[in-house]
Amino acid sequence: MGRLSLENIQEASRVIDPVFLNSPQYWSEALSRELGTKIFVKVETQNPIRSFKGRGADYWVSKLRGGERLVCASAGNFGQGLAYAARKRGIALTIFASVNANPLKIERMQSLGAQVSLAGEDFDAAKLLAKEYAAKTGALMVEDGLIPEISEGAGSIAVELLKQDNPPATWLIPLGNGALLSGVGSWVKAVRPDIKVIGVAAQGAPAMERSWRSGELVVFDRIDTIADGIGVRIPIPEALEDLKNVVDEILLVNDEAIIQGMKLIQRHLGLVAEPSAAVGIAAVAAYPKMLTEERVVTIICGGNLTPEQMKNWLG
């Protein structure tokens, strides 16, 4: 099954910090009625960093020997997860984030003890600068989507979801750099190959979808989406390879559909979801012919919004 190990995903589901494990999961009758599709949700926002990223970060950091200095790039959620895990173990961490990054996420990364450097117009520009910093200082570069253990930690979500009887037949998984989709997809296809695994990316950041579909690395000069957490324009080749045999389809949703998804999640689940976390619900509304009357699961993978964003998008 490639770079990801089922044994590691199973181990991750046992050893990750308990604050991130066994998140709420349930059928939403209200969402199902509204969208004409039976919808099961996995809520990954009820933890100290309000995102699933704590799973992979904690699993990977638990494997370190100690004494390392770490550097990463982040739109905010992975940085928080890594900062949480590093602080717990007394490890120094520097995070590079775009000058346009969510101010709430920047503040949270700093409050968790990370040194945050704002540089570059978007996530991928910040990542190039983080790599330069690592080369210059000897710090260990932590690249989400490249390191298998981070994806394996995310795969622990699938272990929890498949503990239920008669799980949903279609899974709609947010797709950014691929760690969540490859981790979840690897476990699902090994345990229940009959389940359909669908990635959902932002229409304004289609690099991963285009690369996956063409089988060639497709890079964009810029992205244009409110979904900063999945706004990738330079795919990681290894991450694309990880998706090869575990994904049945990748759908794109536009910002209008994403905002509608966020509003539906707030109205029917009482949850604040950031744009990247609403793409699964957005896809159900945007692809009715494909997904209506299906039994689907989606992961509400993050809930970090500034008050201004809440006002603009949720009203």
C-alpha positions in Angstrom: 0.0 0.0 0.0 2.9 2.4 -0.5 4.5 4.6 2.1 1.8 4.5 4.7 1.6 1.6 7.2 -1.6 0.1 8.5 0.2 -1.0 11.6 1.2 2.6 12.2 -2.3 3.9 11.7 -3.6 1.4 14.2 -0.8 2.3 16.6 -1.6 6.0 16.1 -5.2 5.4 17.1 -4.0 4.2 20.5 -1.0 6.4 21.3 -2.0 9.9 20.1 -2.7 12.4 22.9 -6.3 11.5 24.1 -7.4 15.1 23.7 -7.5 14.5 19.9 -8.9 11.0 19.9 -12.5 9.7 19.8 -14.0 12.9 18.5 -17.9 13.1 18.2 -19.4 11.3 15.3 -23.1 10.9 14.5 -25.9 11.0 11.9 -27.3 14.5 11.4 -31.0 14.2 10.8 -31.3 18.0 10.2 -28.5 18.2 7.6 -29.9 15.0 6.0 -33.4 16.5 5.7 -32.0 19.8 4.2 -29.8 18.1 1.6 -31.7 15.0 0.8 -28.7 12.8 1.6 -28.1 10.8 4.7 -25.2 12.6 6.3 -22.9 11.3 9.0 -20.4 13.8 10.5 -17.1 13.4 12.3 -16.4 16.6 14.3 -12.7 17.4 14.7 -13.1 20.9 16.2 -13.7 20.0 19.8 -10.1 19.9 21.0 -7.5 22.4 22.2 -6.5 23.5 18.6 -10.0 23.1 17.0 -8.7 20.9 14.2 -7.7 17.4 13.3 -4.1 18.4 12.7 -3.2 17.5 16.3 -3.4 13.8 15.5 -0.7 13.6 12.9 1.6 16.1 14.6 1.4 14.4 17.9 2.0 10.9 16.4 5.1 12.1 14.5 6.5 14.1 17.4 6.1 11.1 19.7 8.6 9.3 17.5 11.4 11.9 17.9 14.4 11.2 20.0 14.6 14.6 21.6 17.0 17.5 21.2 15.7 18.5 17.7 14.8 22.0 16.6 11.8 22.0 14.3 10.7 24.3 11.5 7.5 24.1 9.4 5.2 26.1 7.2 1.5 26.3 8.0 -1.7 28.1 7.1 -2.4 27.8 10.8 -3.9 24.5 11.9 -0.9 22.2 11.3 1.3 24.8 13.0 -1.0 24.7 16.0 -0.9 20.9 16.1 2.9 20.8 15.9 3.2 23.6 18.5 1.0 21.8 20.9 3.0 18.5 20.5 6.4 20.3 20.6 5.5 22.3 23.7 4.4 19.2 25.6 7.9 17.7 25.0 10.0 20.9 25.4 11.0 21.1 21.7 11.8 24.4 20.0 9.6 25.2 16.9 9.7 28.0 14.3 6.7 28.3 12.0 6.6 30.2 8.7 3.2 31.5 7.7 2.0 33.7 4.8 1.6 37.4 5.4 -2.0 36.8 4.5 -2.5 34.0 7.1 -5.5 34.0 9.5 -4.6 36.3 12.4 -6.4 34.1 14.9 -4.3 31.1 13.8 -1.1 33.1 14.1 -2.0 34.2 17.6 -2.8 30.7 18.6 0.5 29.3 17.2 2.4 31.9 19.2 0.4 31.3 22.4 1.4 27.6 22.1 5.0 28.6 22.3 6.1 28.7 18.6 8.1 31.4 17.1 6.1 32.6 14.1 7.7 34.3 11.1 5.3 35.9 8.5 6.7 35.7 5.0 5.5 35.0 1.5 2.2 35.8 -0.2 0.7 32.3 0.3 1.3 29.0 2.1 3.6 27.6 -0.6 5.8 30.7 -0.7 6.1 30.5 3.1 7.1 26.8 2.8 9.9 27.6 0.4 11.2 30.1 3.0 10.9 27.6 5.8 13.0 25.1 3.8 15.7 27.8 3.3 15.6 28.5 7.0 16.0 24.8 7.8 19.0 24.5 5.4 20.6 27.6 6.9 20.1 26.7 10.6 20.2 22.9 10.7 16.6 22.8 12.1 14.5 19.8 11.1 12.0 20.7 8.4 8.6 19.2 9.1 6.5 19.0 5.9 2.9 18.0 6.3 1.9 15.7 3.5 5.5 14.5 3.0 6.1 12.7 6.3 4.2 9.4 6.4 3.6 9.4 10.2 1.6 12.7 9.9 -0.7 11.1 7.4 -0.9 7.9 9.5 -1.9 10.0 12.5 -4.7 11.5 10.4 -5.7 7.9 9.4 -6.7 7.3 13.1 -10.0 9.1 12.2 -10.9 6.3 9.8 -10.2 3.7 12.5 -12.8 5.4 14.8 -15.3 5.8 12.0 -15.2 2.2 11.0 -15.9 1.0 14.5 -19.6 1.6 13.8 -21.9 -1.0 12.2 -22.9 -0.3 8.6 -20.7 2.7 8.0 -21.6 5.2 5.2 -20.9 4.0 1.7 -19.4 7.3 0.5 -16.7 9.4 2.3 -16.2 13.0 1.4 -12.7 14.1 2.7 -11.2 17.6 2.5 -8.2 17.7 0.2 -5.3 20.1 0.8 -1.8 18.6 0.8 -3.3 15.1 1.0 -2.3 14.0 4.5 -5.9 13.6 5.7 -7.2 12.0 2.5 -4.3 9.5 2.1 -4.4 8.6 5.8 -8.1 8.0 5.9 -8.3 6.5 2.4 -5.5 4.0 3.2 -7.3 2.6 6.2 -10.7 2.6 4.5 -9.5 0.8 1.3 -7.7 -1.8 3.4 -10.6 -2.6 5.7 -13.6 -1.8 3.5 -12.6 -1.6 -0.1 -16.3 -1.3 -1.1 -16.5 2.2 0.4 -16.1 5.0 -2.1 -13.5 7.6 -1.0 -13.8 11.0 -2.6 -11.5 14.0 -2.0 -13.0 17.5 -2.1 -10.8 20.5 -3.0 -11.4 24.2 -3.6 -12.1 25.2 -7.2 -9.8 28.2 -6.7 -6.9 25.9 -5.7 -7.1 22.8 -8.0 -3.5 21.8 -8.2 -3.9 18.5 -6.3 -7.1 17.6 -8.3 -5.5 18.4 -11.6 -2.3 16.5 -10.7 -4.2 13.4 -9.5 -6.4 13.3 -12.6 -3.5 13.8 -15.1 -0.9 11.7 -13.3 1.5 14.6 -13.7 2.6 17.3 -11.3 0.5 20.4 -12.1 1.7 23.7 -10.4 -0.2 27.0 -10.3 1.2 30.5 -9.9 -1.5 31.6 -7.6 -4.6 30.4 -5.8 -8.0 32.2 -5.3 -10.1 30.7 -2.5 -11.3 31.5 1.0 -10.3 27.9 2.0 -6.8 28.7 3.2 -6.4 25.4 5.0 -6.5 23.5 1.6 -5.1 26.2 -0.6 -2.2 24.3 -2.2 -0.7 25.4 -5.5 2.5 23.2 -5.5 1.6 19.6 -4.8 4.1 17.3 -3.0 4.9 14.4 -5.4 5.0 11.8 -2.6 1.6 12.9 -1.4 0.1 12.5 -4.8 1.6 9.0 -5.0 0.0 8.2 -1.6 -3.4 9.0 -3.1 -3.1 6.8 -6.1 -4.8 3.6 -5.0 -7.0 5.0 -2.2 -9.1 7.7 -3.9 -12.0 7.0 -6.3 -12.8 10.6 -7.3 -11.9 14.2 -6.5 -14.5 17.0 -6.7 -14.0 20.7 -6.7 -16.3 23.2 -5.0 -16.4 27.0 -5.3 -16.3 29.6 -2.5 -20.0 30.3 -2.8 -20.8 26.6 -2.2 -18.2 26.5 0.7 -19.9 29.5 2.4 -23.3 27.8 2.0 -21.8 24.7 3.6 -20.4 26.7 6.5 -23.9 28.2 7.1 -25.6 24.8 6.9 -23.1 23.4 9.5 -23.7 26.4 11.8 -27.5 26.2 11.4 -27.9 22.4 11.8 -25.0 21.3 13.9 -24.5 24.5 16.0 -20.8 24.5 15.0 -18.4 27.1 13.6 -16.5 25.4 10.6 -13.8 27.1 8.7 -14.0 27.0 4.9 -11.7 23.9 4.5 -13.9 22.0 6.9 -17.2 22.7 5.0 -16.1 21.4 1.6 -17.7 18.0 2.2 -21.1 19.5 2.9 -20.6 21.9 0.0 -20.0 19.0 -2.3 -23.3 17.3 -1.3 -25.1 20.5 -2.2 -23.1 21.1 -5.4 -23.3 17.6 -6.8 -26.9 16.6 -6.2 -27.1 14.0 -9.0 -24.0 12.2 -7.7 -24.6 12.4 -4.0 -28.4 12.8 -3.3 -29.9 9.8 -1.6 -26.4 8.4 -0.8 -25.2 7.6 2.7 -22.2 9.9 3.2 -19.7 10.8 5.9 -17.7 14.0 6.0 -15.1 15.3 8.4 -15.6 18.8 10.0 -11.8 19.1 10.2 -11.3 22.6 11.6 -13.1 25.5 13.2 -10.7 28.5 13.5 -12.3 31.7 12.3 -11.7 35.3 13.3 -14.7 37.3 14.5 -14.5 39.3 11.2 -14.6 36.1 9.1 -17.6 34.9 11.1 -19.4 38.1 10.4 -18.5 38.1 6.7 -19.3 34.5 6.0 -21.9 33.5 8.5 -23.7 36.8 8.9 
